[in-house]
Amino acid sequence: MRRVIVSNLMTVDGYFEGPNHAFDWFVPDEEFLEYAKNMLRSADLLIFGRRTYQFMASYWPTASADEIEDKMNNLEKIVFSKSLRNVEWKNAKLAKENLAEEISKLKRLPGKDMVVLGSASIASALLEGGLIDEYRVILDPMLLGGGTLLFSGITKRTKLKLCSAKPFKSGVVLLTYQKA
């Protein structure tokens, strides 16, 4: 059975984006880029909500060619949105149906990992539905003081087990969790 992995950046005060959806606070370094390559190698499907999809689709098609750009542009993508009419990024498919049902079906298919990038509302909904197999929080030593919380709207208490903690030279710590 395929796994659903949520891989997201987060500040120490719990935000994944700043006020007005600003994403100018995270500076990727070599260790983060190596993590991103390995994560994308293990995946065959990326999962996005509308806002993250629009951000990614505006950047990656014209990004400098490298392994990450190749994976971001060529992996299959599913975009959950009730407001988008179509998606144009290569290998992207629009889903307007029930998120939990669609992901449950996809988990039963053969394949590699499915990764949620950004898309905090999608991650929160999947968490509520018990559909996340692994949480990867890339904790940045930054306090934003406001913005969008990584896991907002959570109503269920979910106990997690720390699987690994990998500090980067930059002070970023990659925390990997599974359900306890």
Order of alpha helices (4+ residues) and beta strands (2+ residues): beta-beta-alpha-beta-alpha-alpha-beta-beta-alpha-beta-alpha-beta-beta-beta-beta
